[in-house]
Amino acid sequence: MTRMKQARVRQVGSPVAMLAALAATGAVMAMPAVAQAQSIGGDSMGGGAGSGMGGSDANASDGSLRKSDRSSRRGGRGQGGKRIEIAPYIEIDQVVTAQLSPGSDVLTYTQAAVGVDASIQGRNNGLAASVRYQRQFGWGRKAGDGDAISGLVRGYATVLPGVTVEAGGLASQVDVENGGAALAAGTLSGNGKSTVYSVYAGPSVQTRAGDLDVAANYRAGFTKVDQSNSARDAQTGAAADVFDKSVTQMADVQAGFAPGTVLPVGVGAAGSFYQEDISNLDQRARDMQARAMVTVPVSRTVQVVGAIGYEDVEISSRDAVRDADGNPVIGSDGRYVTDKSSPRELAYDVSGLIWDVAVMWRPSRRTSLSAHVGRRYGSTSFGGTLAYAPNDRSQFSVSVYDNVSGFGGQLNRALDQLPDDFEVVRDPVTGELRGCVSSLESGNCLSGVLGSVRSSTFRARGIAANYSMQIGRLSAGIGAGYDRRKYIAAAGTVLASANGVIDENWWLAAYLSGDLGRDAGWSANVYANWISSDDALTGDVAGYGASASVYKNFMPRLRGTLAVALNGQQYKAPAIDDLWTASALAGLRYSF
C-alpha cells in the first residue's frame, strides 16, 4: 500500500496566540536580564557551542542538601557583568521539495517567517529563547498552504536572596505514526503535522537556618498535542490514544545538617509530590513519598548516602462513553470521549517501604558522579548522573533515569533540566527544532522524551549522553540515548489493551557549525530515531534526516542563506512504503 501524503491546509489553532505565550514566558524571565540563545543551522546568529532528558533524581539527595551545579554556575556567570542580545527578524524563503520515494512529486513553496532569538545574562537572571512563526504558500494544487510555530524558552529570575522563579516553554512539530511513535517533523512544517506545546513555571527556595540547610521547589506545567485533521486522517484507529493535554504539578522539600555540624555524619529528611492530570479518559498519576537520609563522608571527594522512607504511587482513569453496541465513542478531535459518570478505575497502586543507597564522587569542580540503587515503584530502581567538563570549551554528561509519569510530565521534567545558556539547533529548510540545543552545560536534548505521544501513563527507564565542544568559532555536539516506556492502564477500560505495552526509542542527534571568513558561515546537522513497539497496531518505524547550510552577510542586518536537506521514514511493515524527500532553500533574513 503506497503511503499517500495529504496536502490539506493545516491550521494550528491560534498559532499567533501560542507565539505570544512563548514570547511572554521569555519576557517575564528577561526582566531584568539572560544567557545565550541563538539558532544554529541556516538561522544561526553566529558561532556557538550542544540529550537527554534527565529524570528527576529524588532518591539521590544527601542529608547536607548538595547545591546544584546550575546554582553554582548562576552565581559565577554574572561576574563579568550583564550581557543582552536580542535579535528579532523577518525572513522570506523559496523552497523546493522533491519526493524521492514512493512517488516523484516536486513541490514549490514560498515561506515567510518572523521570529526572535534572545540571549540575556545577568548576575541574578538568565534567559535563553528562540521563537519562530512561519507561513507557507504552496505553488500548485498539491502544495498546500499552512503555518507553523516553533520555539524553545528557558530562564530564571532571582526575586529575593535564595528565591528564584524558573519558567520554560516549547513548541515543536512531530510526525505521529499510528497514534504512538513521534518522529521529528521532516520536509516542510505545517502540512499534516502534529504540534506539541508545553510550558512550566515555579519557584525554588534555598536558605539556611543556623547549620540547617533547607531547600524546596514547586513546578506547575501544561502540555498539549494539537493534531491537524490531515494528521489524524493519515493514522489508523490508534489515533484515539494520542495524548491530548495534561496539567502537571511537582514539588519537593528537604532539610538537613551537613557532616561535621551536629554529628560526624549528615542527617536529613525530605518529601516529594508529583501529580499529572491527563484529559484522555481523565487519567491521574500521583506519587507521594517521604524519606530520611544519612550521609557518610568516606573521603574528601566521596560520600555515601543511605535513605529509607515510604512511597504511595497511584494511577487511575475512567472509561470511554459507549454506544448502543458497546463500542467506545470517538469525538470530533479523534480521541475517546470520557464517560464522566463512570467510576474511577485503579490501574496502578503501589505503596510501602522504599530505600536507596547512593555514592557521590566530586574530585573537582569540573567532575561529578552520582549513582544510586534501591527499591521504588515496587521493584528495583537505579539511576545516576555523570558530568565532566575538562575545560571551559567542552563538556560530557550522562544521565540514567527511572520514573513514572505521563507524556506531559516527562516533557516538563526535560524542559526544567535544560541549561540556561544555549543555542537552538534548527533545520535550515523547515526552521523546525531538531531536538537538541547547543550548550557547554549538560542536559541538552529532548529527543528521548518526544519519541512517543500515547495518552497512557508509563514507567520510563533510559539513558542519555551528550558531548559538546567549541574550538574558536567551530562548534560541535553529539547526543544519543535510549528510552523505554512500559504503559500502565486500567483493566475494564478502553485503554486496557495498552497495559503492559512497551515502546522503545533509540535516538541520535549531532550538529557542527563554523565560519567561512568574517561575514559568512556554515552548519550541518543529522538526526535519527529508531522506534519499536510490541503493540500490533503500531509497528516499528525509523526516522532519519541530514541538512547543511551556508550563509553570507550582505550588510550588517541582511543575510542570505542556501540550504539542502534529506529526510526519510522507514517502516517495518511491508504494506507501508518508505518515504524519502529532498529539499533545497534560498532565502533572505533581515534582523532588527
C-alpha positions as CSV (number, residue, x, y, z in Angstrom):
1,M,0.0,0.0,0.0
2,T,1.5,3.3,-1.0
3,R,1.8,5.9,1.6
4,M,-0.2,9.0,0.5
5,K,0.9,12.4,1.6
6,Q,-2.0,14.7,2.1
7,A,-1.7,18.4,1.2
8,R,-4.7,19.6,3.2
9,V,-4.3,23.1,4.7
10,R,-3.0,22.9,8.3
11,Q,-4.4,25.5,10.7
12,V,-2.7,25.4,14.1
13,G,-5.4,26.7,16.4
14,S,-4.3,30.2,17.0
15,P,-0.6,29.9,16.3
16,V,-0.1,33.7,16.9
17,A,-1.5,33.2,20.4
18,M,0.9,30.4,21.1
19,L,3.8,32.5,19.7
20,A,2.7,35.3,22.1
21,A,2.6,32.8,25.0
22,L,6.1,31.6,24.4
23,A,7.4,35.2,23.9
24,A,5.6,36.2,27.1
25,T,7.4,33.4,29.0
26,G,10.7,34.8,27.8
27,A,9.7,38.4,28.6
28,V,8.9,37.6,32.2
29,M,12.2,35.9,32.7
30,A,14.1,38.7,31.0
31,M,13.0,41.4,33.4
32,P,15.7,42.5,34.4
33,A,18.2,40.4,32.4
34,V,19.6,36.5,30.1
35,A,22.0,33.7,28.8
36,Q,22.9,32.9,25.2
37,A,20.1,31.7,22.9
38,Q,20.6,31.7,19.2
39,S,19.8,29.4,16.4
40,I,22.2,27.0,14.7
41,G,21.6,25.9,11.1
42,G,20.6,28.3,8.4
43,D,19.2,30.5,11.2
44,S,22.4,30.9,13.1
45,M,23.2,34.3,14.6
46,G,26.8,33.3,14.9
47,G,29.1,30.5,16.0
48,G,28.2,28.8,19.2
49,A,28.8,25.6,21.2
50,G,25.4,21.1,22.1
51,S,20.3,14.7,25.0
52,G,19.0,13.8,27.4
53,M,16.1,14.0,29.3
54,G,17.4,13.7,32.8
55,G,14.6,12.3,35.0
56,S,14.1,13.7,38.5
57,D,16.6,12.0,40.8
58,A,14.7,12.4,44.1
59,N,16.3,9.4,45.7
60,A,19.9,10.7,45.3
61,S,19.5,13.6,47.7
62,D,22.0,13.8,50.6
63,G,21.4,15.0,54.1
64,S,23.5,18.1,53.6
65,L,21.4,19.3,50.7
66,R,24.0,19.5,48.0
67,K,23.8,22.6,45.9
68,S,23.1,22.0,42.2
69,D,25.8,22.7,39.6
70,R,23.2,25.0,37.9
71,S,23.1,27.2,41.0
72,S,26.8,27.4,41.2
73,R,27.1,28.4,37.6
74,R,24.5,31.1,38.0
75,G,26.4,32.7,40.8
76,G,29.6,32.9,38.7
77,R,28.3,34.0,35.3
78,G,27.3,37.4,36.5
79,Q,30.8,38.3,37.5
80,G,31.5,39.7,34.0
81,G,28.5,42.0,34.0
82,K,25.2,41.9,32.1
83,R,25.0,40.7,28.6
84,I,21.9,41.3,26.4
85,E,21.5,40.1,22.8
86,I,18.0,40.3,21.3
87,A,17.6,39.8,17.6
88,P,14.1,40.0,16.1
89,Y,14.0,39.1,12.4
90,I,11.8,38.7,9.3
91,E,12.6,36.1,6.6
92,I,11.5,35.2,3.1
93,D,12.5,31.9,1.6
94,Q,11.9,29.9,-1.6
95,V,11.7,26.1,-1.1
96,V,11.7,23.2,-3.5
97,T,10.8,19.7,-2.1
98,A,11.2,16.6,-4.2
99,Q,9.7,13.3,-3.1
100,L,12.2,10.5,-3.9
101,S,10.1,7.6,-2.7
102,P,7.5,6.3,-3.1
103,G,6.4,8.9,-5.6
104,S,8.3,11.6,-7.6
105,D,6.3,14.8,-7.0
106,V,8.2,18.1,-6.9
107,L,6.5,20.8,-4.9
108,T,7.4,24.5,-4.6
109,Y,6.7,26.8,-1.6
110,T,7.3,30.4,-0.6
111,Q,7.9,30.7,3.1
112,A,7.6,33.9,5.2
113,A,8.7,33.9,8.8
114,V,9.1,36.2,11.8
115,G,10.9,35.3,14.9
116,V,13.3,36.4,17.7
117,D,16.5,34.9,19.1
118,A,17.3,36.2,22.6
119,S,20.3,35.9,24.9
120,I,20.3,37.8,28.2
121,Q,22.7,37.1,31.1
122,G,23.0,38.9,34.4
123,R,24.2,38.2,37.9
124,N,20.7,37.1,39.1
125,N,18.7,36.5,35.9
126,G,19.1,34.3,32.9
127,L,17.1,33.5,29.7
128,A,17.6,31.6,26.5
129,A,15.0,31.9,23.8
130,S,14.4,31.2,20.2
131,V,10.8,31.6,18.9
132,R,9.6,31.5,15.3
133,Y,6.3,31.7,13.4
134,Q,6.2,30.9,9.7
135,R,3.6,30.8,6.9
136,Q,3.8,28.7,3.8
137,F,2.3,29.4,0.4
138,G,2.2,26.4,-1.9
139,W,2.6,26.7,-5.7
140,G,0.0,24.4,-7.3
141,R,-2.8,22.2,-6.0
142,K,-0.6,19.6,-4.4
143,A,1.5,22.1,-2.4
144,G,-0.9,23.1,0.4
145,D,-0.7,26.3,2.4
146,G,-0.1,26.1,6.1
147,D,1.6,27.7,9.1
148,A,3.7,26.6,12.0
149,I,5.1,27.8,15.2
150,S,8.3,26.5,16.9
151,G,10.3,27.7,19.8
152,L,12.2,27.0,23.0
153,V,12.4,29.2,26.0
154,R,14.2,28.6,29.3
155,G,15.0,31.1,32.0
156,Y,15.1,32.1,35.7
157,A,14.8,35.3,37.7
158,T,16.1,35.9,41.3
159,V,13.3,37.7,43.1
160,L,14.8,37.5,46.6
161,P,18.1,36.2,48.0
162,G,17.8,32.4,47.8
163,V,14.5,32.6,45.9
164,T,14.3,32.2,42.2
165,V,11.4,31.8,39.7
166,E,12.0,29.5,36.8
167,A,10.0,29.0,33.6
168,G,10.2,27.5,30.2
169,G,8.2,26.6,27.1
170,L,8.4,24.5,23.9
171,A,6.5,24.4,20.6
172,S,7.6,21.8,18.1
173,Q,6.1,19.8,15.3
174,V,6.3,16.0,15.0
175,D,5.1,13.3,12.6
176,V,2.8,10.9,14.6
177,E,2.8,7.4,13.3
178,N,-0.2,5.1,14.0
179,G,-1.1,7.1,17.1
180,G,2.1,6.2,19.0
181,A,5.6,6.9,17.6
182,A,6.5,10.5,17.2
183,L,9.2,11.3,14.7
184,A,11.0,14.7,14.1
185,A,9.0,16.6,11.5
186,G,10.6,16.3,8.1
187,T,10.1,18.1,4.8
188,L,8.0,21.3,5.3
189,S,6.4,22.0,8.6
190,G,2.7,22.7,8.7
191,N,1.4,20.1,6.3
192,G,-0.2,17.3,8.2
193,K,2.0,17.6,11.3
194,S,1.1,17.4,15.0
195,T,2.3,20.2,17.2
196,V,3.5,19.8,20.8
197,Y,3.1,22.7,23.1
198,S,4.4,22.7,26.7
199,V,5.0,25.4,29.3
200,Y,6.0,25.2,33.0
201,A,6.9,27.6,35.8
202,G,7.5,27.7,39.5
203,P,9.7,29.0,42.4
204,S,12.8,27.5,44.0
205,V,13.9,28.3,47.5
206,Q,17.3,27.7,49.2
207,T,18.1,29.0,52.6
208,R,19.9,28.3,55.9
209,A,18.8,28.4,59.5
210,G,22.0,28.1,61.6
211,D,23.6,24.8,60.5
212,L,20.3,23.6,58.9
213,D,20.1,23.7,55.1
214,V,16.6,24.0,53.7
215,A,15.6,23.8,50.0
216,A,12.2,23.5,48.3
217,N,10.8,23.9,44.8
218,Y,7.4,23.7,43.0
219,R,6.7,23.4,39.3
220,A,3.3,23.6,37.5
221,G,3.2,22.7,33.9
222,F,0.8,22.3,30.9
223,T,1.3,20.3,27.8
224,K,-0.9,20.0,24.7
225,V,-0.6,17.9,21.5
226,D,-2.6,19.6,18.7
227,Q,-3.4,17.3,15.8
228,S,-4.5,18.7,12.4
229,N,-7.3,16.9,10.5
230,S,-4.9,15.7,7.9
231,A,-2.6,14.3,10.6
232,R,-5.4,12.3,12.1
233,D,-6.6,11.1,8.7
234,A,-3.2,9.7,8.0
235,Q,-3.3,7.4,11.0
236,T,-5.3,4.3,12.0
237,G,-7.8,3.8,14.8
238,A,-4.8,4.0,17.2
239,A,-5.0,7.8,16.8
240,A,-7.8,7.7,19.5
241,D,-5.0,7.0,22.1
242,V,-2.9,10.1,21.1
243,F,-2.2,12.3,24.1
244,D,-4.4,15.4,24.3
245,K,-3.4,17.6,27.2
246,S,-2.4,17.5,30.8
247,V,-1.6,19.6,33.9
248,T,1.4,18.6,36.0
249,Q,2.4,19.6,39.5
250,M,5.7,18.7,41.1
251,A,7.0,19.8,44.5
252,D,9.7,18.7,46.9
253,V,11.3,19.9,50.1
254,Q,14.3,18.7,52.1
255,A,16.2,19.8,55.1
256,G,19.4,18.5,56.6
257,F,22.6,19.0,58.5
258,A,26.0,18.5,56.7
259,P,28.5,16.1,58.1
260,G,30.6,17.5,60.9
261,T,28.0,20.1,62.0
262,V,25.7,18.4,64.7
263,L,27.0,14.9,64.0
264,P,30.0,13.3,62.3
265,V,27.6,12.2,59.6
266,G,25.0,14.2,57.8
267,V,21.3,13.7,58.6
268,G,18.2,15.0,56.8
269,A,14.7,14.4,55.8
270,A,12.8,15.0,52.5
271,G,9.5,14.7,50.9
272,S,8.1,15.0,47.3
273,F,4.8,15.2,45.5
274,Y,4.0,14.6,41.8
275,Q,0.6,14.7,40.1
276,E,-0.4,14.7,36.5
277,D,-4.0,15.1,35.4
278,I,-4.4,13.9,31.8
279,S,-7.5,14.8,29.8
280,N,-7.6,11.5,27.9
281,L,-10.1,9.4,29.9
282,D,-9.5,11.6,33.0
283,Q,-6.2,9.8,33.8
284,R,-4.4,10.7,37.0
285,A,-0.9,9.8,38.1
286,R,0.0,10.6,41.7
287,D,3.3,9.9,43.5
288,M,4.0,10.9,47.1
289,Q,7.0,10.0,49.2
290,A,8.8,10.9,52.5
291,R,12.3,9.7,53.4
292,A,15.1,10.1,56.0
293,M,18.7,10.2,54.9
294,V,22.2,9.7,56.4
295,T,25.3,10.9,54.6
296,V,28.6,9.3,55.4
297,P,31.8,11.0,54.2
298,V,34.2,8.4,53.0
299,S,36.9,10.8,51.9
300,R,37.4,14.4,50.8
301,T,35.7,13.6,47.5
302,V,33.4,10.7,48.2
303,Q,30.2,10.5,50.1
304,V,27.8,7.5,50.6
305,V,24.1,8.4,51.2
306,G,21.6,6.0,52.6
307,A,17.8,6.7,52.5
308,I,14.7,5.0,53.8
309,G,11.1,6.1,53.6
310,Y,7.6,5.5,52.4
311,E,6.0,6.0,49.0
312,D,2.5,5.8,47.7
313,V,2.0,5.7,43.9
314,E,-1.4,5.6,42.3
315,I,-2.6,5.8,38.7
316,S,-6.3,5.8,37.8
317,S,-8.7,6.7,35.0
318,R,-12.3,6.5,33.8
319,D,-13.7,4.6,30.8
320,A,-14.9,5.9,27.5
321,V,-18.5,6.6,26.6
322,R,-20.0,3.5,24.9
323,D,-22.6,3.4,22.1
324,A,-25.6,1.1,22.0
325,D,-23.3,-1.8,20.7
326,G,-20.8,-1.2,23.5
327,N,-18.2,0.3,21.2
328,P,-16.2,3.3,22.6
329,V,-17.3,6.7,21.2
330,I,-14.6,8.8,19.4
331,G,-15.1,12.6,19.5
332,S,-14.5,15.2,16.8
333,D,-10.9,15.6,17.9
334,G,-10.2,11.9,17.1
335,R,-9.9,10.9,20.7
336,Y,-12.1,8.8,23.0
337,V,-14.9,10.6,24.7
338,T,-14.6,10.3,28.5
339,D,-17.6,9.0,30.5
340,K,-17.5,11.4,33.4
341,S,-20.2,9.4,35.2
342,S,-18.2,6.2,35.2
343,P,-16.3,5.3,38.4
344,R,-12.6,5.9,38.6
345,E,-10.7,2.6,38.0
346,L,-7.3,1.9,39.5
347,A,-4.5,1.0,37.0
348,Y,-1.6,1.1,39.4
349,D,-1.5,1.2,43.2
350,V,1.9,0.6,44.9
351,S,2.7,1.8,48.4
352,G,5.2,0.8,51.1
353,L,8.8,1.0,52.2
354,I,11.4,2.4,49.8
355,W,15.1,2.5,50.3
356,D,18.1,3.8,48.4
357,V,21.9,3.8,48.6
358,A,23.8,6.4,46.6
359,V,27.5,7.1,46.0
360,M,28.6,10.6,45.2
361,W,32.0,11.5,43.9
362,R,33.3,15.0,43.2
363,P,37.0,15.1,42.8
364,S,36.9,18.7,41.4
365,R,34.5,21.4,40.3
366,R,34.8,20.0,36.7
367,T,33.8,16.4,37.5
368,S,30.9,14.9,39.4
369,L,29.4,11.5,39.6
370,S,26.2,10.3,41.4
371,A,24.9,6.7,41.2
372,H,22.2,5.1,43.2
373,V,20.3,1.8,43.5
374,G,17.3,0.9,45.7
375,R,13.7,-0.1,45.7
376,R,10.9,2.1,44.3
377,Y,7.7,1.5,42.4
378,G,7.5,-2.0,43.9
379,S,10.8,-3.1,42.2
380,T,14.5,-2.4,41.9
381,S,15.3,1.1,40.7
382,F,18.6,2.6,39.7
383,G,19.9,5.8,38.2
384,G,22.6,8.4,38.2
385,T,24.4,11.3,36.5
386,L,27.9,12.0,35.3
387,A,29.2,15.5,34.4
388,Y,32.7,16.1,33.1
389,A,34.0,19.4,31.8
390,P,37.7,19.1,31.2
391,N,37.9,22.8,30.2
392,D,35.7,25.8,29.6
393,R,35.1,24.8,25.9
394,S,33.9,21.2,26.2
395,Q,31.6,19.0,28.4
396,F,30.4,15.5,28.6
397,S,27.4,14.3,30.5
398,V,25.4,11.0,31.1
399,S,22.0,10.6,32.8
400,V,20.3,7.3,33.8
401,Y,16.7,7.7,34.9
402,D,13.7,5.8,36.2
403,N,10.3,7.4,36.9
404,V,6.5,7.1,36.5
405,S,4.5,9.8,34.6
406,G,2.6,10.8,31.5
407,F,3.8,12.4,28.4
408,G,3.3,15.9,29.7
409,G,5.1,15.4,33.0
410,Q,8.0,13.8,31.2
411,L,8.3,16.7,28.9
412,N,8.0,19.3,31.7
413,R,10.9,17.5,33.6
414,A,13.1,17.6,30.5
415,L,12.4,21.3,29.9
416,D,13.2,22.0,33.6
417,Q,16.6,20.4,33.2
418,L,17.6,22.3,30.1
419,P,20.6,24.7,30.6
420,D,20.0,28.4,31.0
421,D,22.6,29.1,28.3
422,F,22.0,27.5,24.9
423,E,21.6,28.0,21.2
424,V,18.7,26.2,19.4
425,V,19.6,23.7,16.7
426,R,17.1,24.2,13.8
427,D,16.5,22.6,10.4
428,P,17.8,25.2,7.9
429,V,15.0,24.4,5.4
430,T,11.9,24.0,7.6
431,G,13.0,26.1,10.5
432,E,11.9,23.4,12.8
433,L,13.6,22.4,16.1
434,R,15.9,19.4,15.8
435,G,15.6,18.0,19.3
436,C,18.8,19.3,20.8
437,V,20.3,22.6,21.9
438,S,23.9,23.7,21.7
439,S,25.4,24.4,25.1
440,L,28.5,23.9,27.2
441,E,26.2,22.8,30.0
442,S,24.7,19.3,30.4
443,G,21.1,18.1,29.7
444,N,20.8,19.4,26.1
445,C,18.3,17.2,24.2
446,L,14.6,16.5,24.1
447,S,14.7,13.7,21.5
448,G,14.1,10.9,24.0
449,V,11.0,12.4,25.6
450,L,9.4,13.2,22.3
451,G,9.6,9.6,21.0
452,S,6.0,8.7,21.7
453,V,2.8,10.6,22.3
454,R,0.5,7.8,23.6
455,S,-2.0,9.1,26.1
456,S,-1.4,6.3,28.7
457,T,0.8,6.8,31.7
458,F,4.0,4.8,31.8
459,R,7.2,3.9,33.7
460,A,10.2,5.3,31.8
461,R,13.7,4.0,32.1
462,G,16.6,5.1,30.0
463,I,19.9,6.6,29.4
464,A,21.0,9.8,27.6
465,A,24.5,11.1,26.9
466,N,25.9,14.1,25.1
467,Y,29.2,15.7,24.3
468,S,29.7,19.3,23.1
469,M,32.7,21.4,22.4
470,Q,33.8,24.8,21.0
471,I,37.1,25.5,19.4
472,G,37.4,29.1,18.3
473,R,34.3,29.7,16.1
474,L,33.8,26.0,15.5
475,S,31.0,24.4,17.5
476,A,30.1,20.7,17.6
477,G,27.9,18.4,19.6
478,I,26.5,14.9,19.6
479,G,23.8,13.3,21.8
480,A,22.5,9.8,21.9
481,G,20.2,7.8,24.1
482,Y,17.7,5.0,24.8
483,D,14.2,5.4,26.3
484,R,12.0,2.5,27.3
485,R,8.3,3.1,28.3
486,K,6.1,0.4,29.8
487,Y,2.5,1.7,29.7
488,I,0.0,1.4,32.6
489,A,-3.8,1.3,32.0
490,A,-6.8,0.1,34.0
491,A,-8.4,-3.2,33.2
492,G,-12.0,-2.9,32.0
493,T,-11.4,0.4,30.3
494,V,-10.9,1.1,26.6
495,L,-7.2,1.6,27.3
496,A,-6.8,-1.8,28.8
497,S,-5.1,-3.1,25.6
498,A,-2.3,-0.6,26.2
499,N,-1.4,-2.0,29.7
500,G,2.0,-3.6,29.5
501,V,2.8,-2.3,26.0
502,I,6.5,-1.4,25.7
503,D,7.8,1.3,23.4
504,E,11.5,1.7,22.9
505,N,13.2,4.7,21.3
506,W,16.9,4.8,20.3
507,W,17.9,8.2,19.2
508,L,20.9,10.1,17.9
509,A,21.5,13.8,17.1
510,A,24.6,15.7,16.1
511,Y,25.5,19.2,14.8
512,L,28.5,21.1,13.5
513,S,28.9,24.8,12.6
514,G,31.7,27.2,11.9
515,D,32.7,30.4,10.0
516,L,33.7,31.0,6.4
517,G,35.6,34.2,6.8
518,R,34.4,37.3,8.5
519,D,30.9,37.6,7.1
520,A,29.9,34.0,6.3
521,G,29.4,30.7,7.9
522,W,28.1,27.1,7.6
523,S,26.3,24.5,9.6
524,A,25.3,20.9,9.3
525,N,23.2,18.5,11.5
526,V,22.0,15.0,11.4
527,Y,19.4,13.0,13.4
528,A,18.0,9.5,13.7
529,N,15.2,7.8,15.7
530,W,14.6,4.1,15.8
531,I,11.2,3.4,17.5
532,S,9.9,-0.1,18.1
533,S,6.8,-1.3,20.0
534,D,5.2,-4.6,20.8
535,D,1.8,-3.1,20.1
536,A,0.5,-4.8,17.0
537,L,-1.3,-1.6,15.9
538,T,1.8,0.5,15.9
539,G,4.7,-1.4,14.4
540,D,8.3,-0.3,14.1
541,V,9.4,2.9,12.4
542,A,12.7,4.8,11.9
543,G,13.2,8.5,11.0
544,Y,16.4,10.0,9.5
545,G,17.5,13.4,8.5
546,A,20.5,15.4,7.4
547,S,20.9,19.1,6.4
548,A,23.6,21.6,5.6
549,S,23.5,25.3,5.0
550,V,25.8,28.3,4.2
551,Y,25.1,31.9,4.9
552,K,26.5,35.2,3.8
553,N,26.0,38.6,5.3
554,F,25.5,41.2,2.5
555,M,25.3,44.0,5.0
556,P,25.2,44.3,8.8
557,R,21.5,43.3,9.1
558,L,20.8,41.4,5.9
559,R,21.8,37.7,5.4
560,G,21.4,35.3,2.5
561,T,21.1,31.5,3.1
562,L,21.4,28.5,0.9
563,A,20.4,25.1,2.4
564,V,19.7,21.5,1.5
565,A,18.1,18.7,3.5
566,L,17.3,15.0,3.2
567,N,14.6,13.3,5.3
568,G,13.3,9.8,5.4
569,Q,10.9,7.5,7.2
570,Q,11.3,3.7,7.1
571,Y,8.6,1.2,8.1
572,K,9.0,-2.4,9.1
573,A,5.5,-3.2,7.8
574,P,5.8,-4.3,4.2
575,A,2.4,-2.8,3.4
576,I,3.7,0.8,4.0
577,D,6.2,2.3,1.6
578,D,9.2,4.2,2.9
579,L,9.0,7.9,2.5
580,W,12.1,9.9,1.4
581,T,12.3,13.6,0.4
582,A,15.0,16.1,-0.6
583,S,14.6,19.8,-0.2
584,A,16.5,23.0,-1.1
585,L,16.1,26.6,0.2
586,A,17.3,30.0,-0.9
587,G,16.3,32.8,1.5
588,L,16.9,36.3,2.9
589,R,16.7,37.3,6.5
590,Y,16.7,40.9,7.9
591,S,17.4,41.3,11.6
592,F,16.3,44.4,13.5
